[in-house]
Amino acid sequence: MKFTMMIFAVLVYLGFMVYLGARLSKKNKTSDDMYLGGRKLGPLVTAMSAEASDMSSWLLMGLPGLALINGIGYNAGFAEAVWTAIGLAVGTYLNWLLVAKRIRIYSEKTRSNTIPAFLSDRFGDKAGFLTAIAAVVIIVFFVPYTASGFSAIGKLASALFNVDYHTVMIVGAIILVAYTVMGGFLAASITDLIQSVVMTIALFVVVCFGIENAGGMAAIGENILKIDGIESFGQYFSLTGTDGSFGFLPIVSTLAWGLGYFGMPHILLRFMAIEDKNKLKLSRRVGSAWVVISMGIAIFIGVLGYSFVANNGLLTAEGFDNESIVVYFANAIGSLDSFGAIIAGIIIAGILASIMSTADSQLLAASSSVSENLIKRFAWKNMGNKAQMWLARGSVLVIAAIAIVLAWNPNSSVFRIVSFAWAGFGAAFGPIVIFALFWKRTNKWGALAGIVSGGAIVFIWKFLIRPLGGAFDIYELLPAFIISSIAIVTVSLLTAKPDKEIEDTYEAVKAECKAK
């Protein structure tokens, strides 16, 4: 009976997501509606959609798992989680403050509905080089990012219900694709708002249960003090790091996660889609506050997790997975009584929400790159609205199928896959988005150099340089972001300045941004 109640709560949630997709499908009459919602998002939907689509399964699986003290001795995982969260919190706020309004105004003036299209329109790239390169970068990094979401769905269900990973992963992908294909950007955004609420409820429920299960905050503190190596706790927050575990370079490289926000296509699209640009200040406050609170709670769940797994004998259990700590909490709550089973179902729905709120946005961004920025831009320029819609939806299906193949391995780490994809977008698009919005002298050749060098350095640093260790063992986003910025400035200055028409548009956007 308890198991049935848990399943019922999850199915109600999933059914409601598909229902919303079907209802909102009627509002998608053009590809602009499909990919940008007709620029009609309200401030609350914009805020929560941007942040929920950002957090992904990383919030309820990757981050608590990273922060969880694993019983082998105090490790740098908790410190990495804290410094990462600080970097992301700062990056979130600065992205809203510096980028949101300006890219909303700029993209409307250039009539751009995707990030690749915006970059080409901003720099007057009539040949479409920037469109093509940016679209390829989005596909390369978003497909594995989406695959990590599908993988998280499979991990979740197999850990909770002891069912086949592959079967559940495919079923979850089908449900997610269904409402995304039908409802497009508007459905993704509105469901993201709902999903952010469900995620928040799940976080608070787990914290309350975790504190009670551990015997209160005093007992939690006692358990932490019993950990081997706890006396070296301070080194993980020191700027010197007595054994190099978390000294200056590791801290700076971890904080660099915040740089990624400037280049996230699915977040930037939310800025472009708000109906009233003057409401972005409200969106910034709501979104930034939610991010800080939710990440703080997720890290605290990792701390609670040590007491929980120690009290319940899970540390020695076969197949114990740090990233499934919230699932273990849900199982414990669901075993209490029927009401607990419903609450557990809501927690599981919260994890699904964190996964789906990102994967739907990734699917749309990747499919728009295929249909809008590659096929329509270069092969079928006179495509009608009906054909555009079919192509858009077909692209979602193809991207999802490829992501399912990539997610076939159940042993992949959610945190590590997200980390790599985040670095890719942050380095390839982050610098050029900032320069495009704030430096008039930037030209299309500088933009091209920045995108290519940023994306390439992520791969080179990750697989060739970082394994060397020592001073090179830093998050690939930081060096790639710096090199991309240098490439943009250098190449722009060495080549011809932008045409007068492009500079006039820049000045018009700048003036409108300053206007009240």
Steps between C-alpha positions, in 0.01 A plus 500: 500500500780743591687420181181553297441842659855604417462393137162674481646835614775478239258404221267789583790739467620354171147492360452867584819592313379323185155661540657847510700423189185396316307809613777739399562334163224714348702815568787382279421632154851595386855390573545826695220383731660156522844628596434834675135495607424813300692708760203491736642365826408674826770594754431211740497237225816653353680488836407150605520353151853636456618362834313170495631429149848576634503278809423162335546169682818657634298679772336195658749231403840637398543776761379308810705201384810714465445655843437163667779394734565145389634335813845431355622817665426867450553575130502809284152425364325720753739788440461462125122512537513816713741690275305392192177627652661834588627540144160412356317740730723790397482400133121480514464850640750659261339330201161649592655837579727544197366282220124452535363840402758575233461169317120536519517837327772397255332176389174683438670763284680232299188278496699200624327202658803279574851568633675402172265731309565782748876473459477508120253789504701695757817488287340523155616153401295460182687187392390323818841380625417595858157341478644171382790485747283602797233246404759220482639598842149489650435155354840364612456607862122484544451142382717349778351754744153372408629143523607566860139593577369179348764307691390665825141387436617142458721514809217644704246233414741205517620608846150568629290223348766241411394498135703482180701819441463499122125445493424781743750732333323455166152544651610817680650635180177433311293692755741793499512510120122479477422827678802673347402407144139607555543814707840630392672787683184621672426157643864460608493838675167461679576143606837625625318740733292214638803276520695760700221498759504119518881502529483750788242292687713188456809675637324626812331166572829311477672746733226479763498120489879480500534714813236297685647167386846599619370597844531875458776743412709407804515136392593603146792702635617206712496266200706742293760532777547121492624506141864407447700800385252760621789690660615598150160653421644852482732426211208459266400861553847649529656713227829318554388138544766331709507186283384661176154342519316827485743787478475818298488348150237233578281760670528743207438225245192380690364852533538521122180297469327838524653608166294233327176691543594759240505232231205274581265510195195369688538772767571781253186405306293567814640853511409546134147371552371726779210718388592813698873571524436739789382207714841333484601659831223305674606185316860554611406527866273197498734281296816589693334444837366161396840387374678593825238335721464182294874438469551566870236243587641247251845525660348467847327182382846365421607578856186337637569206276799384702296463818217337307710236324698431819182451704344273237802286414520622143872577499580130472207418270587354161457748218471804726493814283568849643294661223192303608496634858168683448355176363603320818327771703185460290501123551523545875215751506285282274537202733340685793131495401265585211540874552878455506472311172324797340766736635766266364325514164521880510874478575550268204292737290733777618801310372321435172416870486865596535588265217213587268519877549847497348468221245196657330687829453807318373294306249346821366834681477667208323208442263481871414865484403422217259172626354535880515873563486614223266220355285283811460796740485701310239277245327134609508475878533143533369351246738135561593372517857353150494822350370697694761289353779537145370874547462528649849314211659684242294832647610399460866429131438832439324704681767317306773572168328873579481499606868339168597783312327762710682321441833508122461785461751347510852836557669564853370524784757230765474723762661797437269296502177327823597837648600650436156199626302477808724865580426439458128216750485659739745826521304358491147215750552563681829780734386345583162159575656666748739713662227207510259292691752769730644778557245405673175832419332436124509460365148390171344855368465570563866171331587589198287845477658351521849242226445742259334788555742276483808335175395829343387693589817232330713578170326877557492522600866264228620665205326861607436611769744301447820616136539855637545391608849657762723430857392323367190235317702241776478149505359525528122247783485743752653792473253264455206302813596820705530643375168169560322492860631857562384418358156194726464694816584810413299326392181247785513781757524700336221207499256268768363261674739124428466288683242331825597156335497616246759655771717181710476292205622742452790469867598119483476492199733740670740280811511183299559665307783584826675146637456263450790 
